Amino acid sequence: MTSATNVKKITLKNGLRVLLVPRPAMLAATVLILVRAGSEYETKPLSGISHFLEHMTFKGTKRRPRPGMIAHELAALGAQSNAFTDQEYTGYYAKVRAEKFPEIFDIVSDLYLDPVFDPGEIDKERGVIIQEINMYEDDLPAKAQEVLQRLVYGDQPAGWDVGGDKKVIGRLTRDDFMKYRGKHYVGAGTVVVVAGKFPEAATLRMIEARFGALSRGSAVRKPATTERQSSPRVKLHFRKADQAHLAIAFRAFDMFDERRYALRVAADVLGGGMSSRLFMRIREEMGAAYYVGAGTDLSLDHGVFGISAGVDHGKIGEAMKGIFAECARMRDEEVPAKELRKSKDHILGNLMLGLETSDDLASFYGSQEIFGRKVLSPEAYAAKINRVTASEIRAAVRAVFGEDRLNAAIVGPYRDPRAFLKLMKLGRRKA
C-alpha cells in the first residue's frame, strides 16, 4: 500500500489497482471503475464493441438478470450514475449520499463483474446504439470533431469513431462480447476509485471480496498510432445548416510529455473562456462566431491542440484568418505576465471548484492512474501549472504550431476544399 496527500493506493494480487480518496467533510461518495478498453483497442471486425459492451452491462447481471433492475435500484437510492466509453478507456460510476455507499458499490461492481449479455437484449440494444450514432450525425459540432479525427489519423483505431460501424453493430454476437470482455476486463487493466465520505477499512474489504477473483491476465497494449503529414489538410462535410462548424487540430505530443503543462496554459490563453484571445477577436470584435475555444487532447501515444468554432457562413474565411493570426502571435510572442497569471488562475480555479464533488475527485485521480501515469494531487498539479513560464509556452507552441501539422474539418454548405486550403497559413516565423 502507498499513500500520498491522503490518497491510498492498493494493488491486489491480480493486478487490480485501488485508489481510496477519503474526504470526510463531503456529504456524498462515488465509486468509479475504469478499464483499458476503448475504440483504440478494437479491430475493424469489432469496431464499436467497447461502447456496445458498456451499454450491455446495464441490461442484466447474474444477480439482477432483468432489464431495468439496475436502473430502478439506483433511482431508489437517489443515486447519480452513468457509464462512458472513450478511445482509450471505459468507465462506470455512481454517486450517492454517504450512508448509501455500500449499496451503490454492490450495484456498480455487479454490473462490471457479472453481466449476462442476454442475446435477446443484445438484439434490442443494436437499435439503441444505431440511433445514438444517428443522433451524433445530427449534432454538427460533434460531427466536425468526428471528421477531424478521421482526417488527422485516417483509417486506423485512433481515427475511428467510438460509436463504431453500423454494419459491425448489426452483427456482433454474445460470443464476441464474452471474448472481448475476457481479454480486456482483467485485474491489471482495471482501476477502482472510491472518493468522498466512506468507511475506508470496510470499503477496502468490499473491494477485495468482490474484485479479488477478477482475472489475473495482463493488460492489453493498444496498437501503436501511426502519424504522417507534410502539409496542411482540409476535409469538408457538406451539410445545409444555419451555421458552419469548424474544427482545427495541430498534431501535438502524448500525455507523458512534460511540455503538456505549458501547452495547457497556452490553450487557456488562446481559447479558454470569455476573456481569451480567440473569444475576444472572433466573437467580440468580428462578430463571426457564437462559440469559439481551444484545448488539448493528449493520449497514450498521440495528441492534438484543438480549436473549434461555430461560424457565420459569410465570415468563415475572415474567422479562419483571425484564428491563424492569433496562433501565429502565440508562436512568435511571449505571453505577457499579467495575461499569463490570469490564465493560470482560470485553469486552477476551475479545477479546484470541480474537485468539490466526489465524482470529479474520483475522475481526477482515476484518469491519471488508468494510464499508468504518476498520480499528482491537485496541489502538485497546481504547482506544475504555476511553474510554467512564458518562454516554455512559446517553446511548446513553436513545436506544435506548424503548417505541416495543421488540419481543419468544416461542416457546412461547402464543396471545394481548395478555397480553404489557401487560408491554412500561419505566416513566417519570427526569430
C-alpha positions as CSV (number, residue, x, y, z in Angstrom):
1,M,0.0,0.0,0.0
2,T,1.2,3.5,-0.8
3,S,-0.2,6.8,0.4
4,A,0.3,10.5,-0.5
5,T,-1.7,13.5,0.4
6,N,-4.5,11.4,1.9
7,V,-4.9,9.2,-1.1
8,K,-4.2,5.5,-0.7
9,K,-3.2,3.2,-3.5
10,I,-3.5,-0.6,-3.1
11,T,-2.7,-3.2,-5.7
12,L,-4.4,-6.6,-5.4
13,K,-2.7,-9.8,-6.2
14,N,-4.5,-10.0,-9.6
15,G,-3.0,-6.6,-10.6
16,L,-6.2,-4.5,-10.0
17,R,-5.3,-1.0,-8.6
18,V,-7.4,0.6,-5.9
19,L,-7.4,4.3,-5.1
20,L,-9.1,5.5,-1.9
21,V,-9.6,9.2,-1.7
22,P,-11.3,9.9,1.6
23,R,-12.9,13.3,2.2
24,P,-14.9,13.0,5.5
25,A,-16.3,16.5,5.1
26,M,-18.2,15.6,1.9
27,L,-21.8,14.6,2.0
28,A,-21.5,12.1,-0.9
29,A,-19.4,9.2,-2.1
30,T,-18.5,8.0,-5.6
31,V,-17.3,4.6,-6.9
32,L,-15.7,4.8,-10.3
33,I,-14.4,1.7,-12.2
34,L,-12.1,2.3,-15.2
35,V,-10.9,-0.3,-17.6
36,R,-8.4,-0.1,-20.5
37,A,-10.9,-0.9,-23.3
38,G,-11.9,1.7,-25.9
39,S,-12.1,2.2,-29.6
40,E,-8.3,2.3,-30.0
41,Y,-8.1,-1.3,-28.7
42,E,-10.5,-2.5,-31.4
43,T,-10.1,-4.2,-34.8
44,K,-12.2,-3.5,-37.9
45,P,-14.5,-6.5,-37.3
46,L,-15.1,-5.3,-33.8
47,S,-15.5,-1.5,-34.4
48,G,-17.8,-0.2,-31.7
49,I,-17.7,-3.2,-29.4
50,S,-16.3,-1.3,-26.4
51,H,-19.2,1.1,-26.4
52,F,-21.8,-1.6,-27.1
53,L,-20.4,-3.7,-24.2
54,E,-20.7,-0.7,-21.9
55,H,-24.4,-0.4,-22.8
56,M,-25.0,-4.2,-22.2
57,T,-23.6,-4.2,-18.7
58,F,-26.7,-2.3,-17.6
59,K,-29.1,-4.8,-19.3
60,G,-28.7,-7.5,-16.6
61,T,-26.3,-9.4,-14.4
62,K,-26.4,-12.8,-12.7
63,R,-27.9,-11.3,-9.6
64,R,-30.0,-8.7,-11.4
65,P,-31.0,-10.5,-14.6
66,R,-33.9,-8.4,-15.8
67,P,-33.5,-5.2,-17.8
68,G,-34.4,-2.2,-15.6
69,M,-33.5,-3.7,-12.3
70,I,-30.2,-1.8,-12.0
71,A,-31.8,1.5,-13.0
72,H,-34.6,1.0,-10.5
73,E,-32.3,0.2,-7.7
74,L,-30.1,3.2,-8.4
75,A,-33.1,5.5,-8.7
76,A,-34.5,4.3,-5.4
77,L,-31.2,5.2,-3.7
78,G,-31.3,8.7,-5.1
79,A,-28.0,8.0,-6.9
80,Q,-26.5,9.7,-9.9
81,S,-24.9,7.1,-12.2
82,N,-23.6,6.7,-15.7
83,A,-21.1,5.0,-17.9
84,F,-18.9,6.2,-20.8
85,T,-16.6,4.9,-23.5
86,D,-13.6,6.9,-24.8
87,Q,-10.9,6.0,-27.2
88,E,-8.6,4.5,-24.6
89,Y,-10.8,3.5,-21.6
90,T,-14.3,2.8,-20.4
91,G,-15.8,4.0,-17.1
92,Y,-18.7,3.1,-14.8
93,Y,-19.7,5.2,-11.8
94,A,-22.3,6.1,-9.3
95,K,-22.6,8.8,-6.7
96,V,-24.9,8.7,-3.7
97,R,-25.3,10.3,-0.2
98,A,-22.6,8.8,2.0
99,E,-24.8,6.4,4.1
100,K,-25.9,4.6,1.0
101,F,-22.4,4.0,-0.4
102,P,-22.4,0.2,0.3
103,E,-25.5,-0.2,-1.9
104,I,-24.1,1.6,-4.9
105,F,-20.8,-0.2,-4.6
106,D,-22.6,-3.5,-4.8
107,I,-24.5,-2.4,-7.9
108,V,-21.6,-0.9,-9.9
109,S,-19.3,-3.8,-9.1
110,D,-22.0,-6.3,-10.1
111,L,-22.6,-4.7,-13.5
112,Y,-18.9,-4.6,-14.1
113,L,-18.1,-8.1,-13.0
114,D,-21.1,-10.2,-13.9
115,P,-23.1,-9.0,-17.0
116,V,-25.1,-11.8,-18.7
117,F,-25.2,-10.5,-22.3
118,D,-28.6,-11.9,-23.0
119,P,-28.9,-12.4,-26.8
120,G,-32.4,-11.0,-26.9
121,E,-31.3,-7.8,-25.1
122,I,-28.3,-7.6,-27.5
123,D,-30.6,-7.6,-30.4
124,K,-32.8,-4.9,-28.8
125,E,-29.8,-2.7,-28.0
126,R,-28.5,-2.7,-31.5
127,G,-31.2,-0.3,-32.5
128,V,-30.4,1.9,-29.5
129,I,-26.7,2.1,-30.5
130,I,-27.5,2.9,-34.1
131,Q,-29.9,5.7,-33.0
132,E,-27.2,7.1,-30.8
133,I,-24.8,7.1,-33.8
134,N,-27.6,8.9,-35.8
135,M,-28.0,11.4,-33.1
136,Y,-24.4,12.4,-33.3
137,E,-24.7,12.7,-37.0
138,D,-27.1,15.5,-36.4
139,D,-25.0,17.1,-33.7
140,L,-22.9,19.3,-36.1
141,P,-20.2,20.4,-33.6
142,A,-19.7,16.7,-32.8
143,K,-19.8,15.8,-36.4
144,A,-17.0,18.3,-37.1
145,Q,-14.9,16.6,-34.4
146,E,-15.5,13.2,-35.9
147,V,-14.5,14.4,-39.4
148,L,-11.4,16.0,-37.9
149,Q,-10.4,12.8,-36.1
150,R,-10.6,10.8,-39.3
151,L,-8.6,13.4,-41.2
152,V,-5.8,13.5,-38.6
153,Y,-5.4,9.8,-38.0
154,G,-7.0,8.1,-41.1
155,D,-8.2,4.5,-41.2
156,Q,-6.6,3.2,-38.0
157,P,-8.1,2.8,-34.5
158,A,-7.2,6.4,-33.5
159,G,-9.2,7.7,-36.4
160,W,-12.3,5.6,-35.8
161,D,-15.5,6.8,-34.1
162,V,-16.1,5.4,-30.6
163,G,-19.7,4.6,-31.6
164,G,-18.4,2.2,-34.2
165,D,-19.5,1.0,-37.6
166,K,-23.3,0.4,-38.0
167,K,-22.7,-2.8,-40.0
168,V,-20.5,-4.2,-37.3
169,I,-23.0,-3.2,-34.6
170,G,-25.6,-5.2,-36.6
171,R,-23.7,-8.4,-36.5
172,L,-21.9,-8.5,-33.1
173,T,-22.8,-11.7,-31.1
174,R,-22.8,-12.7,-27.4
175,D,-19.6,-14.7,-28.1
176,D,-17.9,-11.5,-29.4
177,F,-18.8,-9.7,-26.2
178,M,-17.6,-12.6,-24.0
179,K,-14.2,-12.9,-25.8
180,Y,-13.6,-9.2,-25.8
181,R,-14.5,-8.8,-22.2
182,G,-12.4,-11.8,-21.2
183,K,-9.4,-10.2,-22.9
184,H,-9.7,-6.6,-21.7
185,Y,-11.6,-6.7,-18.4
186,V,-8.8,-8.1,-16.3
187,G,-7.3,-7.0,-13.0
188,A,-4.2,-5.4,-14.5
189,G,-6.3,-3.3,-16.8
190,T,-8.7,-2.1,-14.2
191,V,-8.7,0.7,-11.6
192,V,-11.3,1.1,-8.8
193,V,-11.6,4.6,-7.3
194,V,-13.6,5.5,-4.3
195,A,-13.8,9.2,-3.3
196,G,-15.8,11.2,-0.8
197,K,-17.1,10.2,2.6
198,F,-16.9,6.4,3.1
199,P,-15.6,3.9,5.7
200,E,-12.1,3.1,4.5
201,A,-11.4,-0.2,6.1
202,A,-14.8,-1.7,5.2
203,T,-14.6,-0.3,1.7
204,L,-11.2,-2.0,1.1
205,R,-12.6,-5.3,2.4
206,M,-15.6,-5.0,0.0
207,I,-13.3,-4.3,-2.9
208,E,-11.0,-7.3,-2.1
209,A,-14.0,-9.6,-1.7
210,R,-15.7,-8.5,-4.9
211,F,-12.7,-8.0,-7.2
212,G,-10.2,-10.5,-5.8
213,A,-11.4,-13.2,-8.3
214,L,-11.1,-10.9,-11.4
215,S,-8.8,-12.5,-14.0
216,R,-5.0,-12.1,-13.5
217,G,-4.5,-11.7,-17.2
218,S,-2.1,-9.0,-18.5
219,A,-3.5,-5.7,-19.6
220,V,-3.7,-5.4,-23.4
221,R,-1.5,-3.0,-25.2
222,K,-3.2,-1.0,-27.9
223,P,-1.8,-0.8,-31.4
224,A,0.7,2.0,-32.0
225,T,-0.7,5.0,-33.7
226,T,0.9,6.0,-37.0
227,E,1.2,9.7,-37.9
228,R,2.2,11.1,-41.3
229,Q,1.8,14.6,-42.5
230,S,3.9,17.1,-44.5
231,S,1.4,19.9,-45.4
232,P,-1.9,21.5,-44.3
233,R,-5.0,19.4,-44.8
234,V,-8.7,20.2,-45.0
235,K,-11.8,17.9,-45.0
236,L,-15.3,19.2,-45.8
237,H,-18.6,17.6,-44.8
238,F,-21.4,19.1,-46.8
239,R,-24.5,20.0,-44.7
240,K,-27.0,22.7,-45.3
241,A,-27.2,24.4,-41.9
242,D,-27.5,27.9,-40.5
243,Q,-24.0,27.8,-39.1
244,A,-20.7,26.3,-40.2
245,H,-18.8,24.3,-37.7
246,L,-15.0,24.5,-37.8
247,A,-12.7,22.1,-36.0
248,I,-8.9,22.6,-36.2
249,A,-6.1,20.4,-34.9
250,F,-2.4,20.8,-34.7
251,R,-0.6,17.5,-34.1
252,A,1.0,17.7,-30.7
253,F,2.6,15.0,-28.4
254,D,1.4,12.4,-25.9
255,M,0.2,12.8,-22.4
256,F,3.6,11.9,-20.8
257,D,5.4,14.8,-22.4
258,E,6.5,17.4,-19.8
259,R,5.5,20.2,-22.2
260,R,1.9,19.3,-21.6
261,Y,1.6,21.8,-18.8
262,A,2.9,24.7,-21.0
263,L,0.6,23.6,-23.8
264,R,-2.4,23.5,-21.4
265,V,-1.7,27.1,-20.3
266,A,-1.3,28.1,-24.0
267,A,-4.7,26.7,-24.7
268,D,-6.3,28.8,-22.0
269,V,-4.6,32.0,-23.2
270,L,-5.8,31.3,-26.7
271,G,-9.3,29.9,-26.2
272,G,-10.1,29.3,-22.5
273,G,-13.2,31.3,-21.9
274,M,-14.9,34.6,-22.5
275,S,-11.7,36.7,-21.9
276,S,-9.4,34.6,-24.1
277,R,-7.8,35.9,-27.2
278,L,-9.9,33.9,-29.7
279,F,-13.2,34.8,-27.9
280,M,-12.3,38.5,-27.9
281,R,-11.2,38.6,-31.5
282,I,-13.5,36.1,-33.3
283,R,-16.7,36.7,-31.4
284,E,-16.5,40.1,-29.7
285,E,-14.5,42.1,-32.3
286,M,-15.5,40.3,-35.6
287,G,-19.0,39.0,-34.6
288,A,-18.1,36.0,-36.6
289,A,-18.9,33.1,-34.2
290,Y,-21.1,32.2,-31.3
291,Y,-18.8,29.7,-29.7
292,V,-15.0,29.5,-30.1
293,G,-12.5,27.8,-27.9
294,A,-9.2,25.9,-27.6
295,G,-7.9,22.9,-25.7
296,T,-5.5,20.0,-25.7
297,D,-6.4,16.3,-26.2
298,L,-3.3,14.2,-25.3
299,S,-3.4,10.4,-25.4
300,L,-1.1,7.4,-24.8
301,D,0.9,7.8,-28.0
302,H,-0.5,10.8,-29.8
303,G,-2.2,14.2,-29.2
304,V,-3.6,17.4,-30.7
305,F,-4.0,21.0,-29.8
306,G,-7.6,21.8,-30.9
307,I,-9.6,24.8,-31.8
308,S,-13.3,24.8,-32.5
309,A,-15.9,27.4,-33.6
310,G,-19.4,27.8,-34.8
311,V,-19.1,30.4,-37.6
312,D,-21.3,32.6,-39.7
313,H,-21.3,31.3,-43.3
314,G,-20.4,34.6,-44.7
315,K,-17.5,35.2,-42.3
316,I,-15.8,31.8,-42.2
317,G,-12.8,33.0,-44.3
318,E,-12.4,36.0,-42.1
319,A,-12.7,33.9,-39.0
320,M,-10.1,31.4,-40.1
321,K,-7.6,34.2,-40.9
322,G,-8.2,35.6,-37.4
323,I,-7.7,32.3,-35.7
324,F,-4.5,31.6,-37.5
325,A,-3.2,35.1,-36.9
326,E,-3.7,34.5,-33.1
327,C,-1.9,31.2,-33.4
328,A,1.0,32.9,-35.1
329,R,1.0,35.5,-32.4
330,M,1.2,32.8,-29.7
331,R,4.1,31.2,-31.7
332,D,6.0,34.4,-32.1
333,E,5.5,36.4,-29.0
334,E,5.7,35.5,-25.3
335,V,2.6,35.9,-23.2
336,P,2.7,39.0,-21.0
337,A,3.0,38.3,-17.3
338,K,-0.5,39.7,-16.4
339,E,-2.2,37.6,-19.0
340,L,-0.2,34.5,-18.0
341,R,-1.3,34.9,-14.4
342,K,-4.9,35.3,-15.4
343,S,-4.9,32.1,-17.4
344,K,-3.2,30.1,-14.7
345,D,-5.8,31.3,-12.1
346,H,-8.6,30.5,-14.6
347,I,-7.3,26.9,-15.0
348,L,-6.7,26.3,-11.3
349,G,-9.9,28.0,-10.2
350,N,-12.0,25.7,-12.4
351,L,-10.1,22.7,-11.3
352,M,-10.4,23.3,-7.6
353,L,-14.1,24.2,-7.8
354,G,-14.8,21.0,-9.8
355,L,-13.0,18.9,-7.2
356,E,-15.5,19.9,-4.5
357,T,-17.6,17.0,-5.8
358,S,-16.8,13.3,-5.1
359,D,-17.3,12.2,-8.8
360,D,-14.9,14.8,-10.2
361,L,-12.4,13.9,-7.5
362,A,-12.6,10.3,-8.4
363,S,-12.2,11.1,-12.1
364,F,-9.2,13.4,-11.4
365,Y,-7.3,10.6,-9.7
366,G,-8.6,7.7,-11.8
367,S,-7.9,9.2,-15.2
368,Q,-4.2,9.5,-14.2
369,E,-3.9,6.0,-12.7
370,I,-5.6,4.1,-15.6
371,F,-2.8,5.2,-17.9
372,G,0.0,4.4,-15.5
373,R,1.0,8.0,-15.0
374,K,2.5,9.3,-11.8
375,V,-0.6,10.4,-9.9
376,L,-0.5,14.0,-8.9
377,S,-2.5,15.6,-6.2
378,P,-4.5,18.8,-7.1
379,E,-1.8,20.7,-5.2
380,A,1.0,19.1,-7.1
381,Y,-0.8,19.7,-10.4
382,A,-1.3,23.3,-9.5
383,A,2.4,23.7,-8.7
384,K,3.2,22.3,-12.2
385,I,0.9,24.9,-13.8
386,N,2.2,27.7,-11.7
387,R,5.8,27.0,-12.7
388,V,5.1,27.3,-16.4
389,T,7.0,30.3,-17.9
390,A,6.2,32.4,-20.9
391,S,9.3,31.1,-22.6
392,E,8.2,27.5,-22.0
393,I,4.8,28.3,-23.5
394,R,6.4,29.8,-26.6
395,A,8.7,26.8,-27.0
396,A,5.9,24.3,-26.7
397,V,3.7,26.3,-29.2
398,R,6.6,26.6,-31.7
399,A,7.0,22.8,-31.6
400,V,3.3,22.3,-32.3
401,F,2.0,25.2,-34.4
402,G,3.4,24.3,-37.8
403,E,1.6,24.2,-41.1
404,D,2.9,20.7,-41.6
405,R,0.9,19.7,-38.5
406,L,-2.3,21.7,-39.3
407,N,-5.6,20.1,-40.1
408,A,-9.1,21.5,-40.4
409,A,-12.6,19.9,-40.7
410,I,-15.6,22.0,-41.7
411,V,-19.2,21.0,-41.6
412,G,-21.3,23.4,-43.7
413,P,-22.6,24.2,-47.2
414,Y,-19.2,23.9,-48.9
415,R,-17.9,21.6,-51.6
416,D,-14.5,22.9,-52.7
417,P,-11.7,22.4,-50.1
418,R,-9.2,24.4,-52.2
419,A,-10.6,27.7,-51.1
420,F,-10.0,26.8,-47.5
421,L,-6.5,25.3,-48.1
422,K,-5.4,28.8,-49.2
423,L,-6.3,30.1,-45.7
424,M,-4.3,27.5,-43.9
425,K,-1.3,29.7,-43.3
426,L,0.4,31.0,-40.1
427,G,2.9,33.2,-41.8
428,R,6.7,33.1,-41.4
429,R,8.2,32.6,-38.0
430,K,9.8,35.4,-36.2
431,A,13.3,34.6,-34.7
